[in-house]
Amino acid sequence: MGSLLDADVLPHLFSENECRPLSHSGRAAAVTAIGRGGDALLRTQTSIAPWDSVYRRLLQYREAEPEGDASTPEIAALKTEFTRMMIGESGDIHRLADRYFTLDDLFGIRSRLIGSGRIGGKAAGMLLARAVIARDGEPEVVEALDPHDSFYIGSDVFFTFLVNNDLFRLRLQLSQEDRISPEDFEEVEQRFLQGKFPANILEQFRAMLDYFGQAPIIVRSSSLLEDSFGNAFAGKYRSEFCPNQGDPEERLEGFLQAVMLVYASAPDPDALAYPGAGHGESESSCDLVRACRLRE
């Protein structure tokens, strides 16, 4: 049998008289995470960017004062800035995030963030809803929640993808047009599908797929305007189902295609025509959500 980090072998549960595979995707992934020291993305690079500098400073405070969450003005200010960097500056969302997100919540988001940048409205709303329920919900409701198991592709990865693949000007032109025909949009999709990601991002994609093993996953949009106050954008961007089967390179290829199709939906005619889209002012990121299974 392979090690716990072998993506093609399910972890097994050993009891006194039997050995059975952990087929429930969430439990299998949780066991796999133990072998990764809590960092599913196995980051090997450090950064001096302000985003990482704020994160490292907050980690130092956490290690010095494990029970404190925002016990000094400096920690509170750094926490607010860290929240703004990942969640955004929308007043209503930011106030809720300041109230309900703990430092550990923010560290958890960062540990699942591929690249850097913001995680988008859909992902932020989902995480905030869970935080509100966890603090204010009835005990039986809190107990019924499945463990959260998502990853987020930061908005900076999206913009880097546009620039590196000569797609930024195309997206800007499309956002300034009143309408794009379905035929022209198919050509746009093909342009996106020919794109490439940087090596460090591909490394994190592979680590994430290793973490998930061969459990099916869903790649979903998470525009910064999506699910925000006053702008639902419901159904305007794509969601792509990934069977996530085969050898590692086959699974990576299928995942990359899903991400690029979601990225291509940013200039979708329906999305651009949606009230509040702002003709080019919306930023899109992409969040990865595990396909739900019935609880065992």
N, C-alpha and C positions, 0 to 999 in steps of 0.2 A: 504494500500500500504506500502511496506517496505521502509527502508531508502535508501538514495542514494548509500550507500555502500553495499547494498544487491545485490550480484552478480546475483541472479535469477530474479530480477525485473529491467526493463529498466527505466532509468530516464525519466521524462516527462517534456514537455515544456508547461507552462501555459500561455495562452494569454487571451484576454478579454472575448472571447466567446467559447473557446475550450481548451481541454487538450489532447495532443497527445504524444505518446512515441517517444523518440529519437532513431530511428532504425539505423541511420547511425553510424557505430561502432566508428569512430574517434570522433564524437561529444559526443556520450554517454560516452566514456572514459574520455574526457576532463572535463565533468561535474563531473564524479566520482572523478577525481583528486582533485577538489576543496575541497571535504570533507576530503582529506588526507593531506591537508596543503602543497601540492606540492611534497610530497615524496610518490610515488606510492608503494615503497617497505616497508614502515613503519618500518625502522630499529630500533631495540631496544638495540643493542649492540654497544659499542664503542671499538676502537682498538688503541693500541700504536704502531702499525706497521708504518714504514717510510711512506708508501703510504698514510695512514690516517693523519699522522702528517703533511705532506706537504699540504694536502687538507685543514686541519683545519687552518694552518697558512695563506694560501691564502684567506680563508674565512674572517679571521680577517682583512687582508688588504682590502678586498672588502667592509666590513662594515665600515672601517675607511675612505675609499676613494672610494665611489660608482662609480664615473665617471672615475676613473683611471683603465687602463687595464694592463700595464706593465711599470708604471711610474718611478720605481726605479730599479737599478741593481739587488737588492735582489728579488723583485717581478718577474722581467724578468727571473732570474735564477730558481726560484721556479716554474714558469709557464712552462719553458722548461723541468724541471725534471718531473713535473706532466704529461706533454704530453708524455714524454718517457715512463713513467710507464704504461700508458693506451694504447698508440698507438704503441710504439715500437721504435727501433733505426735505422730503414732503412733511409738512408740519404735523399733520394728524398722525401719520405713521410713525414719525420720529418720536412724538410724545408717548405713544403707546410702547414703542421699543424701549425708551428710557425707563418707563415704569415697570415693564414686565420682563425684560431681558436681564439676566444676571451676567456677570463676567464669564461664568462657566458656559452659559448659553452662547455668548459671542465667541468664546474659544472653540466651542463645538462647531459653529458655522465655519469658522476659519479653517478648521481641520478638514472640512469637506469641500473647501473652495479650490477649484482648479484655476490656476493663474491668479489674477487679482482683479479688483473692481467690485462692482455691486452685483447682488444676486437677483435683483429684479422684483417686481411687485407681487407676482404669484407666489414665488418662494418666500418672500418676506411675510406676506399675508398668512400663508400656511403655518409658518413657524410662530408667528405672533398668536394665531388662534390656539395653537397647542400650549403656548406659554400662559395665555389667559385661562384656559381650561385647567391647566396644571395647578395654578394658584387659586383660582376662584371657583372651579367646578365642583360638582358633587363627587364624593369619593368613588361611587360606583362608576361614574362617567370617566374619571381619571384612570381607574383600574382597567377599563375596557379599551383604552387607547393602545394600538399596536406600537411597538418601538419605531421611532422615526429613522429612516434609512435612506436619505437622499444625498446627492452630491450636486454642486452648483458650479457652472462654468461662468467665471466672472465676465463682466461686460468689457473689460480690457481685452480679453481674448477675442471677443467679437470684433472690436475695432481693429486689432492687430491683424486678424484674418482678412478684413476688408482691405486694409492698406497693402498688406503683403501680396495679395492676389489681384491687385488693380481693380477692386470692386467698389472702392469708396466713392469715386466719382460717379459710377453707375448708380449706386444707391441714392446719392444726392440728387442726380437728375430725375430719378423715378419719384423721389419724394416731392419734387417741385411740380410734377405733372398732375393734372386733374384726374387722369385715368390711364390705365395701361391695359391693353387687350390681353385676353387669356393666351393668345398665341405668343405675344411678346414675353409674357411672364414665363412661359415654358422655356424660352431661350435664356431668361435670367436664371432659372433653376439650373440649367445645364452649365452656365458660367460658374455658379456657386459649387456645383458638384466636381468641378475641375480644380478646386482650391486645395491648398496644402496648409498644414499647421506646423509651427516651430517644433524642433526636436524635444525641448523641455516639456511642452504641452502634451506631445504624444507619449512621453514617458509617464506623465501623470494619468493620461487616459488608460494606458496599459495597466498601471497599478490599480486603478479603480475597477477595471474589468477583472483583474485577478481577484480582487476583494469580493466581487459579486459572484465569481465562479460562472456557471452556466445558467444561472437564474434569469428568466426573461426580465427585461427592463424597458422603461418608457422614457424617451427623450421629449421633454416638454418645453415650450417657450416660457420665458419669464421676462417680458419687456418691462422696463422701468415704469411704464405707464399702466401696465396690465394689473387688473384687480386693485387699482388705486382708488382713492376716494373720488367718486364722480365719473370714473372711467373703468368700466368692467373689461372691455375688449374681449368679451366672452366669445370663443370660437373664431377669433380673427387670425390667430397664428396657429401653426401646425403643432400636432403631437405625433410622434413617430414611435411605433412599437418595434422593439428589437428582440427577436427570438433568442439571440445571444448563444447560439450553438455553433459547434465546430471547433477547429483548433484556434489558438490565440490570435493569429493573423486574420483568420476569417471573421472572428468576432470583432476585432478592431476595425476591419473594413466596413462591416455592417453598421457599427456604431458611428464611425465617421460620416458615412452617408446619411444617417439619421440626423446628426448634428447639422450638417450642411443644408439639408432640406428644411430644418427648422429655421436656420439662419436666413435661407432664401425667402421664407415667408414674411420677413420684416417688411419688404416692399410689396407685399401682396396687395392687389387692388382693393379688396375688401378692408384690409387694415388701414390703408392710406386714406380711404374714404370715410373711416369711422370718425364721428365728431370727437374732437379733442386730440386727434392724432398729431396735430401741430405741424404737418407738412415738413417732416425731417427733424423735428425736435425730439422725437422719442428715441431712446437708446434700447437696444435689445441685448439681453443675455440669454442664457439657456440653462435651465436647471434639469438635473437628471433625477427621475423619481422611479423607485422600484415598482414593478408591476405588483398589484395587490393579490394576495392569495388568501383563501379562507383560513381562519385560525384553526389550528389543530386542537 
